[in-house]
């Protein structure tokens, strides 16, 4: 037994409830047991429910297993693109490489389009006033064995195993598993080291009367990344997926604007630290944080994104095997559907530059978000249509062109008032096949149902509030397979 084995010998008693739906299958085409006991069933469903309370006891399991660190360093047997010494010739020759430091009093300084005064004016709409505790990267320290104890397996995980500490479920040998983080959510230091403001900064700097930690601190990964990576390696994590902050590299967010050298050095060291500890780096170019002045709807969005991507990929692609261009862009545009072709072309242009110009051999994808929809009543054609319509809007609108070479779904193009026109044959040909594997985040699932009056009437009424998503979510029902929401499609 190790010095800090998990000791668990006590038995616990607790109250529990048992939910007993009737055995009758409802008209909804789903078992009433899918609903939380306190949820209101749809009018078309009927079930006899009862809740019983009783005591139960169980013995807490123990474990003496410790995590095993992965071998280090990670020695690459192949590179995935030319080194920067060669790839640098592919970059524009008129790029300015510089550094910035935020001095808010410099807003009146007129030092050109991209000077320190202009940089201060970038930050004028956003206010952070948190004092960060570090000024330099923190050196990692050894991970004590007391922090490497595996949690015990779930008591019911291996019901047929006499030894409950034996894992009975194994991942395939070729399964890539690891952990992930995104820049805005973990880094902190948003006004440090020359970073420019991003779209999410307008959220992070909202009034905070409770004095809670803000995104300016977050997990302080910007200073603690070496320690974080050391911990991942110590517990045996082989892959680390992280996103690069676009505005740490291009503070002004525009094609042709200066490149922040400090940002380039930072992510260079993040990647090198991963390799040093035996971890494969997987990189996302932007995770929901485009520059504040370069949104999805801007006509020059694709130009700006490609300009940024070239700087990053030319430097790091020799050591990065997997790239994600944009994370979950399919949920970030709401009714601004004219952003969709901008997003598709931005992704496709980066893909083609990486494959055709840089000659990269790694894998590239675009990662979608998806709240999977199922018909609330599988015997009702309108509910089935509602579920499929939801998928058309949340996935088909971008996946059709990329993975199938097909245009936007007819349900989308046929909706009155949607500011989206069909892609041309040339655009489809350029976008088609620009992803090497399917990638999405299956957070939740939902039951989709037709709105009052039907889908067609709702979709034809631009003032109908259900048109805004184009689905609305109401209520939530906890079930064993995830969090389900009732969706009304329009």
DRENDO-1510 file (C-alpha; in Angstrom, 1 decimal, always signed):
<recs>
REC; n; res; u; v; w
REC; 1; UNK; +0.0; +0.0; +0.0 .
REC; 2; UNK; +1.2; +3.5; -0.8 .
REC; 3; UNK; +1.6; +6.3; +1.6 .
REC; 4; UNK; -1.7; +7.8; +0.8 .
REC; 5; UNK; -3.9; +4.9; -0.3 .
REC; 6; UNK; -7.6; +5.6; -0.3 .
REC; 7; UNK; -9.0; +4.2; +2.9 .
REC; 8; UNK; -12.6; +3.2; +2.8 .
REC; 9; UNK; -14.1; +0.7; +5.2 .
REC; 10; UNK; -17.4; +2.3; +6.3 .
REC; 11; UNK; -20.8; +1.5; +4.9 .
REC; 12; UNK; -23.1; +4.3; +4.1 .
REC; 13; UNK; -26.9; +4.5; +4.3 .
REC; 14; UNK; -28.9; +6.8; +2.2 .
REC; 15; UNK; -32.3; +7.5; +0.9 .
REC; 16; UNK; -33.1; +6.7; -2.7 .
REC; 17; UNK; -36.1; +6.7; -4.9 .
REC; 18; UNK; -37.2; +4.2; -7.4 .
REC; 19; UNK; -39.2; +5.2; -10.4 .
REC; 20; UNK; -41.7; +2.7; -11.6 .
REC; 21; UNK; -43.4; +3.7; -14.9 .
REC; 22; UNK; -46.2; +1.6; -16.3 .
REC; 23; UNK; -45.2; -1.1; -18.7 .
REC; 24; UNK; -47.5; +0.4; -21.3 .
REC; 25; UNK; -45.7; +2.0; -24.2 .
REC; 26; UNK; -46.9; +5.5; -24.8 .
REC; 27; UNK; -48.0; +7.1; -28.0 .
REC; 28; UNK; -44.7; +9.1; -27.9 .
REC; 29; UNK; -42.9; +6.1; -29.2 .
REC; 30; UNK; -40.5; +6.2; -26.2 .
REC; 31; UNK; -40.7; +4.7; -22.8 .
REC; 32; UNK; -42.0; +7.0; -20.1 .
REC; 33; UNK; -38.9; +5.9; -18.1 .
REC; 34; UNK; -36.9; +8.4; -20.2 .
REC; 35; UNK; -38.5; +11.2; -18.3 .
REC; 36; UNK; -37.5; +12.5; -14.9 .
REC; 37; UNK; -40.2; +11.5; -12.3 .
REC; 38; UNK; -41.1; +15.1; -11.6 .
REC; 39; UNK; -41.3; +16.1; -15.3 .
REC; 40; UNK; -44.6; +16.7; -16.9 .
REC; 41; UNK; -45.3; +14.2; -19.7 .
REC; 42; UNK; -46.6; +15.4; -23.0 .
REC; 43; UNK; -50.3; +15.3; -23.4 .
REC; 44; UNK; -50.0; +12.5; -25.9 .
REC; 45; UNK; -48.2; +10.3; -23.4 .
REC; 46; UNK; -49.7; +8.6; -20.4 .
REC; 47; UNK; -48.0; +6.6; -17.7 .
REC; 48; UNK; -48.7; +5.5; -14.1 .
REC; 49; UNK; -45.9; +6.6; -11.9 .
REC; 50; UNK; -45.0; +5.9; -8.3 .
REC; 51; UNK; -42.0; +6.9; -6.2 .
REC; 52; UNK; -40.8; +4.7; -3.4 .
REC; 53; UNK; -38.1; +5.6; -0.8 .
REC; 54; UNK; -36.0; +3.1; +1.0 .
REC; 55; UNK; -32.6; +2.8; +2.7 .
REC; 56; UNK; -29.7; +1.0; +1.1 .
REC; 57; UNK; -26.1; +0.5; +2.0 .
REC; 58; UNK; -22.9; -0.2; +0.1 .
REC; 59; UNK; -19.2; -0.6; +1.0 .
REC; 60; UNK; -16.9; +2.0; -0.4 .
REC; 61; UNK; -14.2; +0.5; -2.5 .
REC; 62; UNK; -10.5; +1.0; -2.0 .
REC; 63; UNK; -7.7; +1.2; -4.5 .
REC; 64; UNK; -3.9; +1.0; -4.2 .
REC; 65; UNK; -3.3; +1.8; -7.9 .
REC; 66; UNK; -1.1; +4.6; -8.9 .
REC; 67; UNK; -0.9; +6.4; -12.2 .
REC; 68; UNK; +2.0; +5.6; -14.4 .
REC; 69; UNK; +3.7; +8.4; -16.2 .
REC; 70; UNK; +4.1; +8.2; -19.9 .
REC; 71; UNK; +7.6; +7.7; -21.4 .
REC; 72; UNK; +9.4; +10.9; -22.1 .
REC; 73; UNK; +10.4; +12.7; -24.2 .
REC; 74; UNK; +8.2; +12.1; -27.2 .
REC; 75; UNK; +10.6; +11.5; -30.0 .
REC; 76; UNK; +8.9; +12.0; -33.4 .
REC; 77; UNK; +9.8; +9.4; -35.9 .
REC; 78; UNK; +8.4; +11.6; -38.6 .
REC; 79; UNK; +7.6; +15.2; -39.1 .
REC; 80; UNK; +4.3; +16.5; -40.5 .
REC; 81; UNK; +5.6; +19.5; -42.5 .
REC; 82; UNK; +8.8; +21.2; -43.4 .
REC; 83; UNK; +10.6; +23.0; -40.5 .
REC; 84; UNK; +10.1; +26.7; -40.1 .
REC; 85; UNK; +13.5; +27.4; -41.6 .
REC; 86; UNK; +12.0; +26.2; -44.9 .
REC; 87; UNK; +8.3; +27.0; -44.4 .
REC; 88; UNK; +9.1; +30.7; -43.6 .
REC; 89; UNK; +9.6; +31.3; -47.3 .
REC; 90; UNK; +5.9; +30.7; -47.8 .
REC; 91; UNK; +4.9; +33.7; -45.6 .
REC; 92; UNK; +4.3; +37.2; -46.9 .
REC; 93; UNK; +7.5; +39.2; -47.0 .
REC; 94; UNK; +6.0; +42.5; -45.7 .
REC; 95; UNK; +4.9; +41.2; -42.3 .
REC; 96; UNK; +5.9; +43.3; -39.2 .
REC; 97; UNK; +6.9; +41.3; -36.2 .
REC; 98; UNK; +6.7; +43.3; -32.9 .
REC; 99; UNK; +5.5; +43.2; -29.3 .
REC; 100; UNK; +2.9; +45.2; -27.4 .
REC; 101; UNK; +2.3; +46.2; -23.8 .
REC; 102; UNK; -1.0; +47.6; -22.7 .
REC; 103; UNK; -0.8; +51.1; -21.3 .
REC; 104; UNK; -4.4; +52.3; -21.2 .
REC; 105; UNK; -3.4; +55.9; -20.9 .
REC; 106; UNK; -1.8; +55.7; -24.4 .
REC; 107; UNK; -5.2; +55.9; -26.2 .
REC; 108; UNK; -4.4; +59.6; -27.2 .
REC; 109; UNK; -1.1; +58.7; -28.6 .
REC; 110; UNK; -1.2; +58.9; -32.4 .
REC; 111; UNK; +1.5; +56.5; -33.5 .
REC; 112; UNK; +0.0; +55.0; -36.6 .
REC; 113; UNK; -2.6; +52.3; -37.5 .
REC; 114; UNK; -0.8; +49.6; -35.5 .
REC; 115; UNK; +1.2; +51.5; -32.8 .
REC; 116; UNK; +1.0; +51.2; -29.0 .
REC; 117; UNK; -1.7; +54.0; -29.0 .
REC; 118; UNK; -3.8; +52.1; -31.5 .
REC; 119; UNK; -3.3; +48.9; -29.4 .
REC; 120; UNK; -4.5; +50.7; -26.3 .
REC; 121; UNK; -7.6; +51.9; -28.2 .
REC; 122; UNK; -8.3; +48.3; -29.1 .
REC; 123; UNK; -8.8; +47.6; -25.4 .
REC; 124; UNK; -10.9; +50.7; -24.7 .
REC; 125; UNK; -14.3; +48.8; -24.9 .
REC; 126; UNK; -13.1; +46.1; -22.5 .
REC; 127; UNK; -12.1; +46.6; -18.9 .
REC; 128; UNK; -10.3; +44.0; -16.8 .
REC; 129; UNK; -9.0; +45.1; -13.4 .
REC; 130; UNK; -7.8; +41.8; -11.9 .
REC; 131; UNK; -4.2; +41.7; -10.7 .
REC; 132; UNK; -2.5; +38.6; -11.9 .
REC; 133; UNK; -0.2; +36.8; -9.4 .
REC; 134; UNK; +2.6; +36.0; -11.9 .
REC; 135; UNK; +4.8; +37.9; -14.3 .
REC; 136; UNK; +6.8; +35.0; -15.7 .
REC; 137; UNK; +6.2; +31.3; -16.5 .
REC; 138; UNK; +6.3; +29.2; -13.4 .
REC; 139; UNK; +8.8; +26.4; -13.3 .
REC; 140; UNK; +7.3; +22.9; -12.8 .
REC; 141; UNK; +7.8; +21.0; -9.6 .
REC; 142; UNK; +7.7; +17.2; -9.1 .
REC; 143; UNK; +4.3; +15.6; -8.7 .
REC; 144; UNK; +4.0; +13.9; -5.3 .
REC; 145; UNK; +2.8; +10.3; -5.3 .
REC; 146; UNK; -0.1; +11.3; -3.1 .
REC; 147; UNK; -1.6; +13.1; -6.0 .
REC; 148; UNK; -1.2; +10.1; -8.4 .
REC; 149; UNK; -3.6; +7.7; -6.7 .
REC; 150; UNK; -6.3; +6.4; -9.0 .
REC; 151; UNK; -9.9; +6.8; -7.8 .
REC; 152; UNK; -11.6; +3.4; -7.2 .
REC; 153; UNK; -13.7; +2.0; -10.0 .
REC; 154; UNK; -17.4; +2.4; -9.8 .
REC; 155; UNK; -19.0; -0.3; -7.7 .
REC; 156; UNK; -21.3; -1.4; -10.5 .
REC; 157; UNK; -18.7; -1.0; -13.3 .
REC; 158; UNK; -17.7; -4.7; -13.3 .
REC; 159; UNK; -20.7; -6.5; -11.9 .
REC; 160; UNK; -19.4; -9.9; -12.9 .
REC; 161; UNK; -15.9; -9.4; -11.6 .
REC; 162; UNK; -14.8; -10.7; -8.3 .
REC; 163; UNK; -12.0; -8.2; -8.2 .
REC; 164; UNK; -13.7; -4.8; -8.4 .
REC; 165; UNK; -10.4; -3.1; -9.0 .
REC; 166; UNK; -9.9; -4.7; -12.4 .
REC; 167; UNK; -10.9; -2.5; -15.3 .
REC; 168; UNK; -13.4; -4.4; -17.4 .
REC; 169; UNK; -13.7; -1.8; -20.2 .
REC; 170; UNK; -10.7; -1.1; -22.4 .
REC; 171; UNK; -10.3; +1.4; -25.2 .
REC; 172; UNK; -9.1; +0.1; -28.6 .
REC; 173; UNK; -5.3; +0.3; -29.0 .
REC; 174; UNK; -5.5; +2.8; -31.8 .
REC; 175; UNK; -7.9; +5.1; -29.8 .
REC; 176; UNK; -6.5; +8.6; -29.3 .
REC; 177; UNK; -7.5; +9.8; -25.9 .
REC; 178; UNK; -6.4; +12.7; -23.8 .
REC; 179; UNK; -7.5; +16.0; -22.2 .
REC; 180; UNK; -8.4; +19.3; -23.8 .
REC; 181; UNK; -8.5; +23.0; -22.9 .
REC; 182; UNK; -9.3; +26.2; -24.7 .
REC; 183; UNK; -7.3; +29.4; -24.5 .
REC; 184; UNK; -10.0; +31.7; -23.2 .
REC; 185; UNK; -11.2; +29.2; -20.6 .
REC; 186; UNK; -7.9; +28.3; -19.0 .
REC; 187; UNK; -5.1; +30.8; -19.8 .
REC; 188; UNK; -5.9; +34.0; -18.0 .
REC; 189; UNK; -3.6; +36.9; -18.6 .
REC; 190; UNK; -5.9; +38.3; -21.3 .
REC; 191; UNK; -4.3; +41.7; -21.3 .
REC; 192; UNK; -0.8; +40.4; -20.9 .
REC; 193; UNK; +2.0; +39.9; -23.3 .
REC; 194; UNK; +0.6; +41.7; -26.3 .
REC; 195; UNK; -2.7; +39.8; -26.6 .
REC; 196; UNK; -5.4; +41.8; -28.4 .
REC; 197; UNK; -9.1; +41.7; -27.3 .
REC; 198; UNK; -11.2; +38.8; -28.6 .
REC; 199; UNK; -15.0; +38.4; -29.0 .
REC; 200; UNK; -15.3; +36.6; -25.6 .
REC; 201; UNK; -13.6; +39.5; -23.7 .
REC; 202; UNK; -16.9; +41.4; -23.9 .
REC; 203; UNK; -18.3; +38.7; -21.7 .
REC; 204; UNK; -15.4; +38.3; -19.4 .
REC; 205; UNK; -15.3; +42.0; -18.5 .
REC; 206; UNK; -19.0; +42.3; -17.5 .
REC; 207; UNK; -19.7; +43.9; -14.1 .
REC; 208; UNK; -18.7; +41.5; -11.3 .
REC; 209; UNK; -20.1; +42.9; -8.0 .
REC; 210; UNK; -19.6; +39.5; -6.3 .
REC; 211; UNK; -15.8; +39.8; -6.9 .
REC; 212; UNK; -15.7; +36.3; -8.4 .
REC; 213; UNK; -12.6; +35.1; -10.4 .
REC; 214; UNK; -12.8; +36.3; -13.9 .
REC; 215; UNK; -11.4; +35.1; -17.2 .
REC; 216; UNK; -8.4; +37.4; -16.6 .
REC; 217; UNK; -7.3; +34.7; -14.1 .
REC; 218; UNK; -9.1; +31.6; -15.2 .
REC; 219; UNK; -6.8; +28.6; -14.5 .
REC; 220; UNK; -3.7; +30.8; -14.9 .
REC; 221; UNK; -2.5; +28.3; -17.5 .
REC; 222; UNK; -0.6; +31.1; -19.4 .
REC; 223; UNK; +1.9; +31.0; -16.5 .
REC; 224; UNK; +1.3; +27.5; -15.2 .
REC; 225; UNK; +1.3; +25.5; -18.5 .
REC; 226; UNK; +4.6; +23.7; -17.6 .
REC; 227; UNK; +3.2; +22.5; -14.4 .
REC; 228; UNK; -0.1; +21.5; -16.0 .
REC; 229; UNK; +1.7; +19.5; -18.7 .
REC; 230; UNK; +3.9; +17.9; -16.1 .
REC; 231; UNK; +0.8; +16.7; -14.2 .
REC; 232; UNK; -0.8; +15.4; -17.4 .
REC; 233; UNK; +2.3; +13.4; -18.1 .
REC; 234; UNK; +2.5; +12.1; -14.5 .
REC; 235; UNK; -1.0; +10.6; -14.7 .
REC; 236; UNK; -0.3; +9.0; -18.1 .
REC; 237; UNK; -2.2; +11.3; -20.4 .
REC; 238; UNK; -0.7; +10.8; -23.9 .
REC; 239; UNK; -2.5; +13.6; -25.9 .
REC; 240; UNK; -3.2; +17.2; -25.0 .
REC; 241; UNK; -5.5; +19.2; -27.2 .
REC; 242; UNK; -5.3; +23.0; -26.7 .
REC; 243; UNK; -6.3; +26.1; -28.6 .
REC; 244; UNK; -4.2; +29.0; -29.6 .
REC; 245; UNK; -5.5; +32.5; -28.8 .
REC; 246; UNK; -5.8; +34.1; -32.3 .
REC; 247; UNK; -5.2; +37.6; -30.8 .
REC; 248; UNK; -2.1; +36.5; -29.0 .
REC; 249; UNK; -0.6; +36.0; -32.4 .
REC; 250; UNK; -2.4; +38.8; -34.4 .
REC; 251; UNK; -3.5; +41.4; -31.8 .
REC; 252; UNK; -5.4; +43.5; -34.3 .
REC; 253; UNK; -6.9; +40.4; -35.9 .
REC; 254; UNK; -6.6; +41.7; -39.5 .
REC; 255; UNK; -4.7; +40.4; -42.5 .
REC; 256; UNK; -1.5; +42.4; -42.9 .
REC; 257; UNK; -1.4; +43.7; -39.3 .
REC; 258; UNK; +1.6; +43.1; -37.1 .
REC; 259; UNK; +2.4; +39.7; -35.6 .
REC; 260; UNK; +3.1; +39.5; -31.8 .
REC; 261; UNK; +6.4; +37.7; -31.3 .
REC; 262; UNK; +5.7; +37.0; -27.7 .
REC; 263; UNK; +2.7; +35.0; -28.6 .
REC; 264; UNK; +4.6; +33.0; -31.1 .
REC; 265; UNK; +7.3; +32.2; -28.5 .
REC; 266; UNK; +4.7; +31.2; -25.9 .
REC; 267; UNK; +3.0; +28.5; -28.0 .
REC; 268; UNK; +6.3; +27.3; -29.3 .
REC; 269; UNK; +7.3; +26.6; -25.7 .
REC; 270; UNK; +3.9; +25.0; -25.0 .
REC; 271; UNK; +4.5; +22.5; -27.9 .
REC; 272; UNK; +8.1; +21.9; -26.9 .
REC; 273; UNK; +7.0; +21.3; -23.3 .
REC; 274; UNK; +4.4; +18.7; -24.4 .
REC; 275; UNK; +7.1; +16.8; -26.4 .
REC; 276; UNK; +9.6; +17.1; -23.5 .
REC; 277; UNK; +7.1; +15.3; -21.2 .
REC; 278; UNK; +6.1; +12.7; -23.8 .
REC; 279; UNK; +2.7; +14.2; -24.8 .
REC; 280; UNK; +1.4; +14.6; -28.3 .
REC; 281; UNK; +0.2; +18.2; -28.9 .
REC; 282; UNK; -3.1; +18.6; -30.8 .
REC; 283; UNK; -3.9; +22.2; -31.8 .
REC; 284; UNK; -7.1; +24.1; -32.4 .
REC; 285; UNK; -6.6; +27.4; -34.3 .
REC; 286; UNK; -9.6; +29.2; -32.7 .
REC; 287; UNK; -12.0; +28.1; -30.1 .
REC; 288; UNK; -14.9; +30.6; -30.1 .
REC; 289; UNK; -12.6; +33.6; -29.6 .
REC; 290; UNK; -12.1; +35.4; -32.9 .
REC; 291; UNK; -10.7; +38.9; -32.7 .
REC; 292; UNK; -13.1; +41.6; -31.4 .
REC; 293; UNK; -13.0; +43.4; -34.7 .
REC; 294; UNK; -13.0; +40.4; -37.0 .
REC; 295; UNK; -16.3; +38.5; -36.6 .
REC; 296; UNK; -17.7; +35.6; -38.6 .
REC; 297; UNK; -19.9; +38.0; -40.5 .
REC; 298; UNK; -17.0; +40.2; -41.8 .
REC; 299; UNK; -16.4; +39.9; -45.5 .
REC; 300; UNK; -12.7; +39.7; -44.8 .
REC; 301; UNK; -13.0; +37.0; -42.2 .
REC; 302; UNK; -11.5; +34.2; -44.4 .
REC; 303; UNK; -8.5; +36.5; -45.3 .
REC; 304; UNK; -7.8; +37.3; -41.7 .
REC; 305; UNK; -8.1; +33.7; -40.5 .
REC; 306; UNK; -5.8; +32.4; -43.3 .
REC; 307; UNK; -3.2; +35.1; -42.5 .
REC; 308; UNK; -3.2; +34.0; -38.8 .
REC; 309; UNK; -3.2; +30.3; -39.7 .
REC; 310; UNK; -0.2; +30.6; -42.0 .
REC; 311; UNK; +1.9; +32.2; -39.2 .
REC; 312; UNK; +1.0; +29.4; -36.7 .
REC; 313; UNK; +1.1; +26.4; -39.0 .
REC; 314; UNK; +4.4; +27.4; -40.7 .
REC; 315; UNK; +6.1; +27.3; -37.3 .
REC; 316; UNK; +4.5; +24.4; -35.6 .
REC; 317; UNK; +3.2; +21.9; -38.2 .
REC; 318; UNK; +6.4; +19.9; -38.3 .
REC; 319; UNK; +5.5; +18.7; -34.8 .
REC; 320; UNK; +1.7; +18.7; -34.8 .
REC; 321; UNK; -0.1; +15.7; -36.2 .
REC; 322; UNK; -3.7; +16.9; -35.8 .
REC; 323; UNK; -5.2; +20.3; -36.4 .
REC; 324; UNK; -8.7; +21.7; -35.7 .
REC; 325; UNK; -9.4; +24.8; -37.7 .
REC; 326; UNK; -12.5; +26.2; -35.9 .
REC; 327; UNK; -14.2; +24.8; -32.8 .
REC; 328; UNK; -18.0; +24.7; -32.9 .
REC; 329; UNK; -18.6; +27.4; -35.5 .
REC; 330; UNK; -22.0; +25.9; -36.2 .
REC; 331; UNK; -23.5; +27.4; -33.0 .
REC; 332; UNK; -21.9; +30.9; -33.1 .
REC; 333; UNK; -23.9; +32.7; -35.8 .
REC; 334; UNK; -27.6; +32.6; -34.8 .
REC; 335; UNK; -29.6; +34.4; -37.4 .
REC; 336; UNK; -26.6; +35.8; -39.2 .
REC; 337; UNK; -26.6; +33.0; -41.7 .
REC; 338; UNK; -24.5; +35.0; -44.2 .
REC; 339; UNK; -21.6; +34.1; -41.9 .
REC; 340; UNK; -21.9; +30.5; -42.9 .
REC; 341; UNK; -20.1; +30.8; -46.3 .
REC; 342; UNK; -17.4; +32.9; -44.6 .
REC; 343; UNK; -16.8; +30.2; -42.1 .
REC; 344; UNK; -16.8; +27.4; -44.7 .
REC; 345; UNK; -14.4; +29.3; -47.0 .
REC; 346; UNK; -12.1; +30.2; -44.1 .
REC; 347; UNK; -11.8; +26.6; -43.1 .
REC; 348; UNK; -11.4; +25.4; -46.7 .
REC; 349; UNK; -8.7; +27.9; -47.5 .
REC; 350; UNK; -6.6; +26.9; -44.4 .
REC; 351; UNK; -7.0; +23.2; -45.4 .
REC; 352; UNK; -5.9; +23.8; -48.9 .
REC; 353; UNK; -3.0; +26.0; -47.9 .
REC; 354; UNK; -1.8; +23.4; -45.4 .
REC; 355; UNK; -2.1; +20.5; -47.8 .
REC; 356; UNK; -1.2; +22.1; -51.1 .
REC; 357; UNK; +1.2; +24.8; -50.2 .
REC; 358; UNK; +2.8; +23.8; -46.9 .
REC; 359; UNK; +2.6; +20.2; -48.0 .
REC; 360; UNK; +1.6; +19.1; -44.5 .
REC; 361; UNK; +0.9; +15.4; -43.9 .
REC; 362; UNK; -1.0; +15.7; -40.6 .
REC; 363; UNK; -4.8; +15.5; -40.3 .
REC; 364; UNK; -7.1; +18.5; -40.3 .
REC; 365; UNK; -10.7; +18.8; -39.2 .
REC; 366; UNK; -13.4; +21.3; -38.2 .
REC; 367; UNK; -15.1; +20.5; -34.9 .
REC; 368; UNK; -18.9; +20.9; -34.5 .
REC; 369; UNK; -21.1; +21.1; -31.5 .
REC; 370; UNK; -24.3; +19.1; -31.7 .
REC; 371; UNK; -27.3; +18.6; -29.3 .
REC; 372; UNK; -28.6; +15.5; -31.0 .
REC; 373; UNK; -32.3; +15.6; -31.6 .
REC; 374; UNK; -34.8; +12.7; -31.5 .
REC; 375; UNK; -38.5; +12.9; -32.3 .
REC; 376; UNK; -40.6; +13.3; -29.2 .
REC; 377; UNK; -43.2; +11.1; -30.8 .
REC; 378; UNK; -41.5; +8.8; -33.3 .
REC; 379; UNK; -44.9; +7.8; -34.8 .
REC; 380; UNK; -45.6; +11.5; -35.6 .
REC; 381; UNK; -44.2; +12.5; -39.0 .
REC; 382; UNK; -44.0; +16.1; -37.9 .
REC; 383; UNK; -41.9; +15.3; -34.9 .
REC; 384; UNK; -39.6; +13.3; -37.0 .
REC; 385; UNK; -39.4; +16.2; -39.4 .
REC; 386; UNK; -38.6; +18.5; -36.5 .
REC; 387; UNK; -35.7; +16.3; -35.4 .
REC; 388; UNK; -34.3; +16.1; -38.9 .
REC; 389; UNK; -34.8; +19.8; -39.4 .
REC; 390; UNK; -32.8; +20.5; -36.2 .
REC; 391; UNK; -30.0; +18.4; -37.5 .
REC; 392; UNK; -30.1; +20.2; -40.8 .
REC; 393; UNK; -29.6; +23.5; -39.1 .
REC; 394; UNK; -27.1; +22.5; -36.5 .
REC; 395; UNK; -25.0; +20.1; -38.6 .
REC; 396; UNK; -26.1; +19.8; -42.2 .
REC; 397; UNK; -25.6; +23.5; -42.9 .
REC; 398; UNK; -21.9; +23.1; -42.7 .
REC; 399; UNK; -21.3; +19.3; -42.8 .
REC; 400; UNK; -23.2; +18.9; -46.2 .
REC; 401; UNK; -20.7; +21.0; -48.1 .
REC; 402; UNK; -17.6; +19.7; -46.3 .
REC; 403; UNK; -18.2; +16.0; -46.1 .
REC; 404; UNK; -20.8; +15.3; -48.8 .
REC; 405; UNK; -20.0; +18.0; -51.4 .
REC; 406; UNK; -23.7; +18.9; -51.2 .
REC; 407; UNK; -25.4; +22.3; -50.8 .
REC; 408; UNK; -27.1; +23.6; -47.7 .
REC; 409; UNK; -30.1; +21.4; -46.7 .
REC; 410; UNK; -33.4; +22.3; -48.5 .
REC; 411; UNK; -35.1; +22.8; -45.2 .
REC; 412; UNK; -32.7; +25.7; -44.5 .
REC; 413; UNK; -32.7; +27.3; -48.0 .
REC; 414; UNK; -36.5; +26.9; -48.2 .
REC; 415; UNK; -37.1; +28.9; -45.0 .
REC; 416; UNK; -38.5; +32.4; -45.5 .
REC; 417; UNK; -36.2; +35.2; -44.5 .
REC; 418; UNK; -33.0; +33.1; -44.0 .
REC; 419; UNK; -30.2; +35.3; -45.4 .
REC; 420; UNK; -28.4; +32.5; -47.1 .
REC; 421; UNK; -28.0; +31.7; -50.8 .
REC; 422; UNK; -26.9; +28.4; -52.2 .
REC; 423; UNK; -23.3; +27.8; -52.8 .
REC; 424; UNK; -22.1; +27.8; -56.4 .
REC; 425; UNK; -20.7; +24.6; -58.0 .
REC; 426; UNK; -17.2; +26.1; -57.8 .
REC; 427; UNK; -17.6; +26.9; -54.1 .
REC; 428; UNK; -18.8; +23.4; -53.4 .
REC; 429; UNK; -16.0; +21.8; -55.3 .
REC; 430; UNK; -13.5; +23.9; -53.3 .
REC; 431; UNK; -15.1; +23.2; -49.9 .
REC; 432; UNK; -15.8; +19.5; -50.5 .
REC; 433; UNK; -13.5; +17.0; -48.8 .
REC; 434; UNK; -11.7; +19.6; -46.6 .
REC; 435; UNK; -11.8; +17.5; -43.5 .
REC; 436; UNK; -9.7; +14.4; -42.8 .
REC; 437; UNK; -12.0; +13.0; -40.1 .
REC; 438; UNK; -15.3; +13.8; -38.4 .
REC; 439; UNK; -15.1; +15.7; -35.2 .
REC; 440; UNK; -17.9; +17.0; -32.9 .
REC; 441; UNK; -18.8; +17.5; -29.3 .
REC; 442; UNK; -21.9; +15.4; -28.4 .
REC; 443; UNK; -22.8; +17.4; -25.2 .
REC; 444; UNK; -26.5; +16.7; -25.0 .
REC; 445; UNK; -29.5; +15.3; -26.7 .
REC; 446; UNK; -33.1; +16.5; -27.1 .
REC; 447; UNK; -36.6; +15.6; -28.0 .
REC; 448; UNK; -37.8; +17.6; -31.0 .
REC; 449; UNK; -41.5; +18.3; -31.6 .
REC; 450; UNK; -43.5; +20.4; -34.0 .
REC; 451; UNK; -44.5; +23.8; -32.8 .
REC; 452; UNK; -48.2; +24.9; -32.4 .
REC; 453; UNK; -49.6; +25.4; -35.9 .
REC; 454; UNK; -47.0; +23.3; -37.5 .
REC; 455; UNK; -43.5; +23.8; -38.9 .
REC; 456; UNK; -44.4; +25.4; -42.2 .
REC; 457; UNK; -46.6; +28.1; -40.6 .
REC; 458; UNK; -43.9; +28.9; -38.0 .
REC; 459; UNK; -41.1; +29.0; -40.6 .
REC; 460; UNK; -43.1; +31.4; -42.7 .
REC; 461; UNK; -43.6; +33.9; -39.9 .
REC; 462; UNK; -40.4; +35.9; -39.4 .
REC; 463; UNK; -41.8; +37.3; -36.1 .
REC; 464; UNK; -42.3; +33.9; -34.5 .
REC; 465; UNK; -39.9; +33.7; -31.6 .
REC; 466; UNK; -39.3; +30.0; -32.3 .
REC; 467; UNK; -37.5; +31.0; -35.6 .
REC; 468; UNK; -34.5; +32.5; -33.8 .
REC; 469; UNK; -32.5; +29.4; -33.1 .
REC; 470; UNK; -34.3; +27.9; -35.3 .
REC; 471; UNK; -35.4; +25.8; -32.4 .
REC; 472; UNK; -36.3; +26.7; -28.9 .
REC; 473; UNK; -35.5; +24.7; -25.8 .
REC; 474; UNK; -37.9; +24.5; -22.9 .
REC; 475; UNK; -37.5; +22.4; -19.8 .
REC; 476; UNK; -34.9; +19.7; -19.1 .
REC; 477; UNK; -35.3; +16.1; -18.2 .
REC; 478; UNK; -32.5; +14.1; -16.7 .
REC; 479; UNK; -32.1; +10.7; -18.1 .
REC; 480; UNK; -29.4; +8.0; -17.9 .
REC; 481; UNK; -28.0; +8.8; -21.4 .
REC; 482; UNK; -27.5; +12.5; -20.8 .
REC; 483; UNK; -29.4; +15.8; -20.4 .
REC; 484; UNK; -32.4; +15.9; -22.8 .
REC; 485; UNK; -34.3; +19.1; -23.6 .
REC; 486; UNK; -37.6; +19.5; -25.3 .
REC; 487; UNK; -37.1; +21.2; -28.6 .
REC; 488; UNK; -39.7; +22.9; -30.7 .
REC; 489; UNK; -38.6; +23.2; -34.3 .
REC; 490; UNK; -39.5; +26.1; -36.6 .
</recs>
